[in-house]
């Protein structure tokens, strides 16, 4: 299976990551990890991990506080 997300790009960004999902206005979730071959992520919800589809992410903030458009994370 080929990667659907750009692992080299994700690994080049400072961690930890925070993600805001569709329907969340001001809620940012800590991202535990990304699955690059199956575009998913695990987020920390009150100390427990919850799986989410990557396509539901509206914005990502890296460890330096820089916002990223998740559309740029996909392999072309």
N, C-alpha and C positions, 0 to 999 in steps of 0.2 A: 504494500500500500504506500502511496506517495504522500508526502506531507501536504497539507492544505493551508497551514499557517507557516509563516517565515520564521523558522526556529532561530536562524542566525540573527535576524533583526530583533526578535524578542530577547535573546540572550545578550545582545549588545546594550540593552537599556538598563538603567539602574533600577534595582528592586528595593523595596516591595512595590507591588502594583495595587491600585485601587480601581474598581470598575463601577460604572453606573449603568443600570439596565433600563430597558424600555419600561415606562410606567413609574420609574423612580425619579422624583424631581430633585431632591437634595440628598439622597442616600447613596453613599459610596461604600462598596463592599471590598474587604481585603481579599485579594486573589492568592490562593495557595499555590496553584499551578495551572498551566495550560496543556491541553492535549493537542499536538500539532497535526497528527495524522487523522484524528477524529476531532473536528473543531469544537472543543468543549473547554470548560474551565471548572475548577473547584474553588468555591468561595467559602470564607469563614463566616458562618452565621451563628453568633453566640457560642463560639467554641466548637461547633460541629461543622463538618464539611458538607457542602451541598453542591451537586453538579448542576451546571447551567450550560446552555448552548452558546457558543461564541457569537453567533449571529444576533443574539439578544442584547449584546453590549452596545451602548450608545457612545460612551467615552471611557478612556483609560487614562489614569494618571500614574506616571512612573515615580520612582523614589526621589527624584529631584523636583517633583511637583509640576512637571511638564505634562500637559494634556495631549493625548494622541487620538487620532481618528482610527477606530478599529478596522475600517475598510482598507487601510494601508498595510495591515498585517497579513492579508491573504496572499498566497502564492498566485502569480498571474498565469 
